[in-house]
């Protein structure tokens, strides 16, 4: 049936529930470009103000998934479940780099389609681009073969995977409609559901460094994704996690790869980061029926790390996708290092009370570690290491972070900002709870 795009927009503007046929027509028009950018913008704004019913959002997501190819795995004869995790983004969030090889070493398969940095948050693909030779855009055959042979592959969105989302998102980005819960839900799940998954874990972040800084909004997004994904028969758990401080000890692409290697090899495992990785992995193992319950999942995660299997799997994935064979043994050979590396000392003694984590992320961007516009070239070497955490003791001779910069001027400017961003009090604050809620 043929519809007029403007009539579909009018229906949504007037807060009517759109049918599956109307949504299919509109999304197909986005894909084949018979729907104009202005019409996409009008639809996005109508959804932004009116929202969508549960049925409508489920159907909208289905239309987005069906705008391109969906990955089929039956011919690969995999002997385990297809599992994935998605994060709404944070500062220092390198969890995917650790999670995928852990799950693979426990018998799951992780075909992870990831994105680049957005605003103040770092992107998983940018971290892998920091590894010399690693191919984040392999052809479909190499991607599938890597998943089968290694157990995991982390790559970027292919041209044929949910193509409507690419165009829809580009318009949302310039029309102030990004932060719409129905549109966020459909955008995330259109790509994840196209992966052909058996199970999905969503990491919904809240706090000063999250897109959903408000806890109630994070809850709404978690429930929305949980309901829509499960309606598509993909078993999904949504976990709300804290993003009020840097995750782990680093923020910046090559530095986060360094921390990942240290984590997987057991050299350094920051406490809160380890809690998050363990929780998300254990939930995935239960979903995939690779663990009988959460506690067994936790034990499997620990064994994969202590046995070296997770580190070995990470190394195999990097090598299979074009990276070096000896990254774990010689990371400094393949990861860029900054010209200026200097400690940042606190302006007073006391205890770390809070930090504006979003501003920390933007400081990484200012150093060159992120993009202000899509065409910007990233300096993978810059960022922060040894970042402090809430509750830590602040002393004049103990750095609250170490800055990695191109120039002395940039290092000095970043140091001043971090001294302002990190707040110090006379009394010690309890470290924030890492896992806030599970759905």
C-alpha positions as CSV (number, residue, x, y, z in Angstrom):
1,X,0.0,0.0,0.0
2,X,1.2,3.5,-0.8
3,X,1.0,6.3,1.8
4,X,1.7,10.0,1.8
5,X,4.7,10.7,4.1
6,X,3.1,13.9,5.3
7,X,0.0,12.0,6.4
8,X,2.1,9.6,8.4
9,X,3.9,12.6,10.0
10,X,0.5,14.2,10.7
11,X,-0.8,11.1,12.4
12,X,2.2,11.1,14.7
13,X,2.0,14.8,15.2
14,X,-1.6,14.3,16.4
15,X,-0.4,11.6,18.8
16,X,-2.0,8.7,17.0
17,X,-0.5,5.2,17.0
18,X,1.2,4.4,13.7
19,X,0.5,1.0,12.2
20,X,3.2,-1.5,11.2
21,X,2.4,-0.8,7.6
22,X,2.8,3.0,8.0
23,X,6.1,2.5,9.9
24,X,7.4,0.1,7.2
25,X,6.6,2.5,4.5
26,X,8.3,5.5,6.2
27,X,11.4,3.5,7.2
28,X,11.7,2.1,3.6
29,X,11.5,5.7,2.4
30,X,14.3,6.7,4.6
31,X,16.4,3.8,3.3
32,X,15.8,4.4,-0.4
33,X,15.8,8.2,0.2
34,X,12.3,8.9,-1.1
35,X,11.7,10.4,2.3
36,X,13.4,13.8,2.6
37,X,15.6,15.0,5.5
38,X,12.9,17.5,6.4
39,X,10.3,14.8,6.7
40,X,12.7,12.7,8.8
41,X,13.2,15.7,11.1
42,X,9.5,16.3,11.3
43,X,8.9,12.7,12.3
44,X,11.7,12.8,14.8
45,X,10.3,15.9,16.5
46,X,6.7,14.4,16.5
47,X,8.1,11.3,18.3
48,X,10.2,13.5,20.6
49,X,7.1,15.3,21.9
50,X,4.5,12.5,21.7
51,X,6.5,9.4,22.4
52,X,5.3,6.0,21.2
53,X,3.2,3.2,22.7
54,X,4.8,0.0,23.5
55,X,3.3,-1.8,20.5
56,X,4.2,1.1,18.2
57,X,7.8,1.2,19.4
58,X,8.2,-2.6,19.0
59,X,6.9,-2.3,15.4
60,X,9.1,0.8,14.7
61,X,12.2,-1.1,15.9
62,X,11.2,-4.1,13.7
63,X,10.9,-1.8,10.7
64,X,14.4,-0.4,11.4
65,X,15.9,-3.9,11.7
66,X,14.3,-5.0,8.5
67,X,15.6,-1.9,6.6
68,X,18.8,-3.9,5.9
69,X,20.3,-7.4,6.2
70,X,20.2,-9.4,9.4
71,X,23.1,-11.7,10.2
72,X,22.4,-15.4,9.8
73,X,24.5,-17.9,11.7
74,X,22.8,-21.3,11.1
75,X,25.3,-22.3,8.4
76,X,28.3,-21.6,10.7
77,X,27.3,-24.5,13.0
78,X,28.2,-22.7,16.2
79,X,28.2,-24.8,19.3
80,X,27.2,-22.0,21.7
81,X,24.8,-19.1,22.1
82,X,25.2,-15.7,20.4
83,X,25.5,-13.0,23.0
84,X,26.2,-9.3,23.1
85,X,26.3,-6.3,25.4
86,X,25.7,-2.6,24.7
87,X,26.5,0.4,26.8
88,X,24.9,3.8,26.6
89,X,28.4,5.3,26.8
90,X,30.7,6.7,29.4
91,X,34.1,8.1,30.2
92,X,36.8,5.4,30.4
93,X,34.3,2.7,29.4
94,X,36.6,0.0,28.0
95,X,34.4,-2.8,29.3
96,X,33.5,-4.3,25.9
97,X,37.2,-4.9,25.2
98,X,37.4,-7.2,28.2
99,X,33.9,-8.6,28.1
100,X,33.9,-10.1,24.6
101,X,37.0,-12.3,25.1
102,X,35.8,-13.4,28.5
103,X,32.5,-14.5,27.1
104,X,34.1,-16.2,24.2
105,X,36.5,-18.1,26.5
106,X,33.5,-19.4,28.4
107,X,31.8,-20.9,25.4
108,X,29.7,-18.0,24.0
109,X,30.0,-16.2,20.6
110,X,30.1,-12.4,20.6
111,X,29.5,-10.7,17.2
112,X,29.8,-7.1,18.6
113,X,28.8,-4.2,16.4
114,X,30.2,-1.1,18.1
115,X,30.3,2.6,17.5
116,X,32.7,5.6,17.6
117,X,32.9,8.3,20.2
118,X,29.9,10.5,20.6
119,X,30.3,13.9,22.4
120,X,32.1,13.4,25.7
121,X,32.0,9.6,25.6
122,X,34.7,7.4,24.1
123,X,33.9,4.9,21.4
124,X,34.9,1.3,21.4
125,X,35.9,1.4,17.7
126,X,38.2,4.4,18.4
127,X,40.0,2.3,21.0
128,X,40.5,-0.6,18.5
129,X,41.7,1.9,15.8
130,X,44.4,2.8,18.3
131,X,45.9,-0.7,17.7
132,X,48.2,-0.7,14.7
133,X,46.7,-2.8,11.9
134,X,43.4,-3.7,13.5
135,X,40.6,-3.6,11.0
136,X,37.3,-2.3,12.4
137,X,35.6,-2.6,9.0
138,X,36.3,-6.2,7.7
139,X,34.2,-7.8,5.1
140,X,31.3,-10.0,6.2
141,X,33.1,-13.2,5.6
142,X,36.1,-12.3,7.8
143,X,33.8,-11.0,10.5
144,X,31.8,-14.3,10.6
145,X,34.9,-16.5,10.4
146,X,36.5,-14.6,13.3
147,X,33.4,-15.0,15.4
148,X,33.4,-18.8,14.6
149,X,37.1,-19.4,15.1
150,X,37.9,-17.1,17.9
151,X,34.5,-16.7,19.6
152,X,34.3,-12.9,19.3
153,X,34.8,-10.0,16.9
154,X,34.4,-6.3,17.6
155,X,33.8,-4.3,14.5
156,X,31.8,-1.2,13.2
157,X,28.4,-1.1,11.7
158,X,28.3,-2.4,8.1
159,X,26.6,-0.5,5.3
160,X,23.8,-3.1,5.1
161,X,23.1,-3.4,8.8
162,X,20.1,-1.2,9.8
163,X,20.8,1.4,7.1
164,X,17.7,3.4,8.0
165,X,19.2,4.1,11.5
166,X,22.3,5.7,10.0
167,X,20.2,8.3,8.1
168,X,17.7,8.8,10.9
169,X,20.4,9.3,13.5
170,X,22.3,11.8,11.3
171,X,19.1,14.0,11.1
172,X,18.4,13.6,14.9
173,X,21.9,14.7,15.6
174,X,21.3,18.1,14.0
175,X,17.7,18.6,15.1
176,X,18.0,18.3,18.9
177,X,16.1,15.0,19.0
178,X,18.8,12.6,20.1
179,X,17.6,12.3,23.7
180,X,14.2,10.7,22.9
181,X,13.8,7.4,24.7
182,X,11.8,5.7,21.9
183,X,14.3,6.9,19.3
184,X,17.3,5.8,21.4
185,X,15.7,2.4,22.0
186,X,15.0,1.8,18.3
187,X,18.4,3.1,17.3
188,X,20.3,0.8,19.7
189,X,18.1,-2.3,19.1
190,X,17.9,-2.0,15.3
191,X,21.6,-2.8,15.2
192,X,21.7,-5.3,18.0
193,X,18.6,-7.3,16.9
194,X,20.1,-7.5,13.4
195,X,23.1,-9.4,14.8
196,X,20.9,-12.5,15.2
197,X,21.4,-12.8,19.0
198,X,20.1,-15.2,21.6
199,X,20.8,-12.9,24.5
200,X,21.7,-9.2,25.2
201,X,22.8,-7.3,28.2
202,X,22.2,-3.5,28.3
203,X,24.5,-1.3,30.4
204,X,22.5,1.8,31.1
205,X,24.7,4.4,32.7
206,X,23.6,7.2,34.9
207,X,25.4,10.0,36.7
208,X,27.6,13.0,35.8
209,X,29.3,11.3,32.9
210,X,26.3,9.6,31.3
211,X,23.9,10.7,28.6
212,X,21.1,9.8,31.0
213,X,22.5,11.7,33.9
214,X,19.1,11.6,35.7
215,X,18.3,8.3,37.4
216,X,14.6,8.3,36.5
217,X,15.4,8.8,32.8
218,X,17.9,6.0,33.0
219,X,15.2,3.8,34.5
220,X,12.8,4.7,31.7
221,X,15.3,3.9,29.0
222,X,16.2,0.6,30.7
223,X,12.6,-0.5,30.8
224,X,12.0,0.6,27.2
225,X,14.9,-1.4,25.9
226,X,14.1,-4.4,28.1
227,X,10.5,-4.5,26.9
228,X,11.2,-4.0,23.2
229,X,14.1,-6.5,23.0
230,X,12.2,-9.2,24.8
231,X,9.2,-8.6,22.6
232,X,11.5,-9.5,19.7
233,X,12.4,-12.8,21.4
234,X,15.9,-11.7,22.4
235,X,16.3,-12.5,26.0
236,X,17.6,-9.2,27.5
237,X,18.7,-7.9,30.9
238,X,19.0,-4.2,31.5
239,X,21.4,-3.1,34.2
240,X,21.7,0.5,35.5
241,X,25.3,1.3,36.5
242,X,27.0,4.3,38.0
243,X,28.8,6.9,35.8
244,X,29.8,9.5,38.4
245,X,33.5,8.8,38.0
246,X,36.0,7.6,35.4
247,X,35.6,3.8,34.8
248,X,38.8,2.1,35.7
249,X,42.0,4.2,35.8
250,X,42.3,5.6,32.2
251,X,40.4,7.7,29.7
252,X,41.8,8.0,26.2
253,X,42.0,5.4,23.4
254,X,45.5,3.9,23.5
255,X,45.6,4.3,27.3
256,X,42.4,2.3,27.6
257,X,43.8,-0.5,25.4
258,X,46.8,-0.5,27.7
259,X,44.5,-0.9,30.7
260,X,42.6,-3.6,29.0
261,X,45.8,-5.6,28.5
262,X,46.8,-5.1,32.1
263,X,43.3,-6.2,33.2
264,X,43.2,-9.3,31.1
265,X,46.7,-10.4,32.0
266,X,46.1,-9.7,35.7
267,X,48.7,-7.0,36.0
268,X,46.2,-4.4,37.2
269,X,42.4,-4.8,37.8
270,X,40.8,-1.6,39.3
271,X,38.1,-2.6,41.7
272,X,35.0,-0.9,40.3
273,X,35.9,-1.8,36.8
274,X,36.3,-5.4,37.8
275,X,32.9,-5.3,39.5
276,X,31.2,-4.0,36.3
277,X,33.0,-6.5,34.0
278,X,32.2,-9.4,36.3
279,X,28.5,-8.4,36.7
280,X,27.8,-7.9,33.0
281,X,29.7,-11.1,32.0
282,X,28.0,-13.2,34.6
283,X,24.5,-12.0,33.5
284,X,25.4,-12.9,29.8
285,X,26.6,-16.4,30.8
286,X,23.3,-17.0,32.6
287,X,21.3,-15.7,29.6
288,X,23.2,-18.0,27.3
289,X,22.7,-21.0,29.6
290,X,26.4,-21.3,30.0
291,X,26.1,-20.8,33.7
292,X,23.3,-22.2,35.9
293,X,23.1,-19.0,38.0
294,X,24.8,-15.7,38.6
295,X,27.3,-17.0,41.2
296,X,28.4,-19.7,38.8
297,X,28.8,-17.1,36.1
298,X,31.0,-15.1,38.4
299,X,33.2,-18.1,39.0
300,X,33.6,-18.7,35.3
301,X,34.6,-15.1,34.7
302,X,37.3,-15.4,37.4
303,X,38.6,-18.7,35.9
304,X,38.7,-17.2,32.4
305,X,40.9,-14.4,33.7
306,X,43.2,-16.4,36.1
307,X,43.7,-19.2,33.6
308,X,44.8,-16.7,30.9
309,X,42.1,-17.8,28.5
310,X,40.5,-14.4,28.2
311,X,43.8,-12.7,27.4
312,X,44.6,-15.4,24.9
313,X,41.2,-14.9,23.2
314,X,41.7,-11.2,23.0
315,X,45.1,-11.7,21.4
316,X,43.6,-14.1,18.8
317,X,40.8,-11.6,17.9
318,X,43.3,-8.8,17.4
319,X,45.5,-10.9,15.2
320,X,42.6,-12.3,13.2
321,X,41.3,-8.8,12.4
322,X,44.7,-7.6,11.2
323,X,46.4,-6.5,14.4
324,X,49.8,-7.6,15.7
325,X,50.4,-11.1,16.9
326,X,52.3,-9.9,20.0
327,X,50.2,-7.0,21.2
328,X,50.0,-8.4,24.7
329,X,53.8,-8.9,25.0
330,X,54.8,-5.6,23.3
331,X,51.9,-3.1,23.6
332,X,54.2,-0.1,23.5
333,X,55.4,-1.1,20.0
334,X,51.9,-0.9,18.6
335,X,50.1,1.8,20.7
336,X,51.0,5.5,20.3
337,X,52.5,7.3,23.2
338,X,52.1,11.0,24.0
339,X,54.9,13.6,23.7
340,X,54.2,15.0,27.2
341,X,53.3,12.9,30.2
342,X,53.0,14.6,33.6
343,X,51.3,14.1,36.9
344,X,48.5,16.3,38.1
345,X,48.6,17.0,41.8
346,X,45.6,18.1,43.9
347,X,45.2,21.7,44.9
348,X,44.6,20.7,48.6
349,X,44.8,17.7,50.8
350,X,41.7,15.7,51.9
351,X,39.5,13.1,50.1
352,X,38.1,12.9,46.6
353,X,34.5,13.9,47.0
354,X,33.2,14.1,43.5
355,X,34.1,14.8,39.9
356,X,32.3,16.2,36.8
357,X,32.8,13.2,34.7
358,X,31.3,14.7,31.6
359,X,33.8,17.5,31.8
360,X,36.6,15.0,32.1
361,X,35.4,13.4,28.9
362,X,35.3,16.8,27.2
363,X,38.9,17.5,28.4
364,X,40.0,14.3,26.6
365,X,38.3,15.6,23.5
366,X,40.1,19.0,23.9
367,X,43.4,17.1,24.1
368,X,42.6,15.6,20.7
369,X,41.3,12.2,21.9
370,X,37.8,12.7,20.6
371,X,35.9,14.5,17.8
372,X,34.2,17.9,17.8
373,X,33.0,17.1,14.3
374,X,32.8,13.9,12.3
375,X,35.8,14.7,10.1
376,X,38.2,15.3,13.0
377,X,41.3,13.1,13.2
378,X,41.9,11.5,16.6
379,X,45.2,11.5,18.5
380,X,45.1,8.0,20.0
381,X,47.9,8.7,22.5
382,X,46.3,11.5,24.6
383,X,44.2,11.2,27.7
384,X,44.6,10.4,31.4
385,X,46.0,7.5,33.3
386,X,46.1,6.7,37.1
387,X,42.8,8.6,37.5
388,X,41.7,8.9,41.1
389,X,38.3,7.6,42.5
390,X,35.8,9.0,44.9
391,X,36.8,8.2,48.4
392,X,40.6,8.2,47.6
393,X,42.9,10.2,49.8
394,X,44.2,13.4,48.2
395,X,47.7,14.4,49.1
396,X,50.0,17.1,47.8
397,X,52.6,14.5,46.6
398,X,50.1,12.0,45.2
399,X,48.8,12.6,41.7
400,X,45.0,12.6,41.2
401,X,45.7,11.7,37.5
402,X,48.5,11.7,34.9
403,X,47.9,13.7,31.7
404,X,49.1,12.5,28.3
405,X,49.3,15.4,25.8
406,X,50.8,16.5,22.5
407,X,52.2,19.7,23.9
408,X,53.2,21.2,27.2
409,X,50.6,23.9,26.8
410,X,47.8,21.3,26.3
411,X,49.1,19.3,29.3
412,X,49.1,22.4,31.5
413,X,45.6,23.5,30.4
414,X,44.3,20.0,31.0
415,X,45.9,19.8,34.4
416,X,44.3,23.0,35.5
417,X,40.9,21.8,34.4
418,X,41.2,18.5,36.2
419,X,42.2,20.3,39.4
420,X,38.9,22.3,39.1
421,X,36.8,19.3,38.0
422,X,37.9,16.9,40.8
423,X,36.4,18.2,44.1
424,X,38.2,17.5,47.4
425,X,36.6,17.6,50.9
426,X,37.8,17.2,54.4
427,X,35.7,14.1,55.1
428,X,35.8,10.9,53.2
429,X,32.9,9.9,50.9
430,X,31.9,6.4,50.4
431,X,32.7,5.0,46.9
432,X,29.5,5.0,44.8
433,X,27.8,1.7,44.3
434,X,28.7,0.4,40.8
435,X,25.6,-1.7,40.1
436,X,22.4,0.3,40.8
437,X,19.5,-1.8,39.5
438,X,18.8,-4.8,37.3
439,X,15.8,-5.5,35.1
